[in-house]
Amino acid sequence: MAMRIKLLVGTMTGTAELVAQEVQQTLQNDGHDAEVLMMDAVGVDVFARGGVFIVCTSTHGYGDIPDNAVEFFENLERRRPRLDSVTYGVIALGDGTYGENFCKAGDRFDELLSKLGARRAGKPLRHDANSGDVPEEVATQWVTQWVKDDLGPAGGAA
Ligand SMILES: Cc1cc2nc3c(=O)[nH]c(=O)nc-3n(C[C@H](O)[C@H](O)[C@H](O)COP(=O)(O)O)c2cc1C
């Protein structure tokens, strides 16, 4: 069944955007409708109609959310929309050498969306830049499994 999936991108140096574009291509090749949206180009109303989303974000500073995603994150925290009809997955990019701050921005989005009532499908993908794995390769493999095994036939969304 064809899904409609929006990828929300938080990035500092472009890797997460590239990953999201490759994931979009994979989804489109599989017959799904996928859209890449930079987080500084959307408001919290992107969730207003519910649906299926993938948060694709790196982490910067020491566990910080990328600059282009900060306002979106803070608006969600402040306005606290109910996200009961939202299903989401997480692609978190990070670097294992940051220890307890590894993929922290992805974790923070995950926690916040859950708190607002959204349902996470499957486990977050956590890519370690220190591992030598190519992020877009890992992510495109992950998303194929994610749609098949975790999303369910109706996308889990209302
Ligand atoms: C200055 C700097 C700070 C970083 N801080 C963290 C961090 O706290 N935690 C983490 O997991 N990764 C951290 N990283 C690694 C990035 O998240 C990782 O390289 C990611 O692939 C970059 O993606 P982007 O180009 O989309 O921003 C940091 C990278 C840089 C250059």
The ligand as a MOL file (V3000), in Angstrom:
LIG
                    3D

  0  0  0     0  0            999 V3000
M  V30 BEGIN CTAB
M  V30 COUNTS 31 33 0 0 0
M  V30 BEGIN ATOM
M  V30 1 C 31.0130 20.6220 15.9870 0
M  V30 2 C 30.3260 19.2920 15.9660 0
M  V30 3 C 29.6280 18.8750 17.0940 0
M  V30 4 C 28.9820 17.6190 17.1170 0
M  V30 5 N 28.3200 17.2190 18.2620 0
M  V30 6 C 27.7580 15.9840 18.2920 0
M  V30 7 C 27.0940 15.5130 19.4750 0
M  V30 8 O 26.9980 16.1830 20.5080 0
M  V30 9 N 26.5290 14.2680 19.4460 0
M  V30 10 C 26.5940 13.4580 18.3440 0
M  V30 11 O 26.0880 12.3530 18.4000 0
M  V30 12 N 27.2060 13.9020 17.2060 0
M  V30 13 C 27.7780 15.1220 17.1550 0
M  V30 14 N 28.4050 15.5480 16.0030 0
M  V30 15 C 28.4280 14.6520 14.8130 0
M  V30 16 C 27.3640 15.0050 13.7740 0
M  V30 17 O 26.0650 14.8870 14.2910 0
M  V30 18 C 27.5220 14.0330 12.5980 0
M  V30 19 O 28.7750 14.2550 11.9990 0
M  V30 20 C 26.4210 14.1790 11.5440 0
M  V30 21 O 26.5710 13.1860 10.5680 0
M  V30 22 C 26.4350 15.5550 10.8930 0
M  V30 23 O 25.2670 15.6850 10.1390 0
M  V30 24 P 24.8330 17.0880 9.4490 0
M  V30 25 O 25.8230 17.3520 8.3440 0
M  V30 26 O 23.4660 16.8210 8.9100 0
M  V30 27 O 24.8200 18.1580 10.4810 0
M  V30 28 C 29.0440 16.7890 15.9740 0
M  V30 29 C 29.7310 17.2290 14.8310 0
M  V30 30 C 30.3840 18.4550 14.8190 0
M  V30 31 C 31.1510 18.8840 13.5970 0
M  V30 END ATOM
M  V30 BEGIN BOND
M  V30 1 1 1 2
M  V30 2 1 2 3
M  V30 3 2 2 30
M  V30 4 2 3 4
M  V30 5 1 4 5
M  V30 6 1 4 28
M  V30 7 2 5 6
M  V30 8 1 6 7
M  V30 9 1 6 13
M  V30 10 2 7 8
M  V30 11 1 7 9
M  V30 12 1 9 10
M  V30 13 2 10 11
M  V30 14 1 10 12
M  V30 15 2 12 13
M  V30 16 1 13 14
M  V30 17 1 14 15
M  V30 18 1 14 28
M  V30 19 1 15 16
M  V30 20 1 16 17
M  V30 21 1 16 18
M  V30 22 1 18 19
M  V30 23 1 18 20
M  V30 24 1 20 21
M  V30 25 1 20 22
M  V30 26 1 22 23
M  V30 27 1 23 24
M  V30 28 2 24 25
M  V30 29 1 24 26
M  V30 30 1 24 27
M  V30 31 2 28 29
M  V30 32 1 29 30
M  V30 33 1 30 31
M  V30 END BOND
M  V30 END CTAB
M  END
